[in-house]
Amino acid sequence: MILNTDCPFCGSENAYCNGVEYECPDCGKTWPCSVIPDDDFEEDDEF
């Protein structure tokens, strides 16, 4: 499992997986750790 990734919402390199979901400390967005965002990822995507 990838523990760190770029935030798909703000592009920050500080997003991390807390074991359940990714958290971005810069913009405050979260998304499930089971989802690996790609170039087509959007905030309203269904998980």
C-alpha positions in Angstrom: 0.0 0.0 0.0 1.2 3.5 -0.8 1.4 5.5 2.4 2.3 8.9 0.8 0.9 10.4 -2.4 0.3 13.7 -4.0 -3.1 15.2 -3.2 -5.4 15.0 -6.2 -7.2 18.1 -5.0 -4.4 20.6 -4.4 -1.3 18.8 -5.6 0.5 18.9 -2.3 3.1 16.2 -1.7 2.2 16.0 2.0 -0.9 13.7 1.8 -0.6 10.5 3.8 -2.7 7.4 4.6 -3.8 7.2 8.2 -4.7 3.5 7.8 -8.3 4.2 6.7 -8.1 7.2 4.4 -5.7 9.6 2.9 -5.5 13.0 4.5 -4.1 16.2 3.1 -2.9 18.5 5.8 -2.7 21.4 3.3 -6.2 21.5 2.0 -8.0 19.2 4.5 -9.4 16.8 1.9 -9.7 13.1 2.6 -10.3 10.0 0.4 -10.1 6.2 1.0 -6.7 4.6 1.1 -8.1 1.9 -1.3 -8.4 4.6 -4.0 -5.2 5.5 -5.9 -6.0 8.8 -7.6 -5.0 9.2 -11.3 -5.1 12.0 -13.8 -8.9 11.6 -14.2 -9.7 11.6 -10.4 -12.2 14.3 -9.4 -13.6 15.3 -6.0 -17.1 14.0 -6.7 -15.9 10.5 -8.0 -17.7 7.6 -6.4 -15.6 5.2 -4.3 
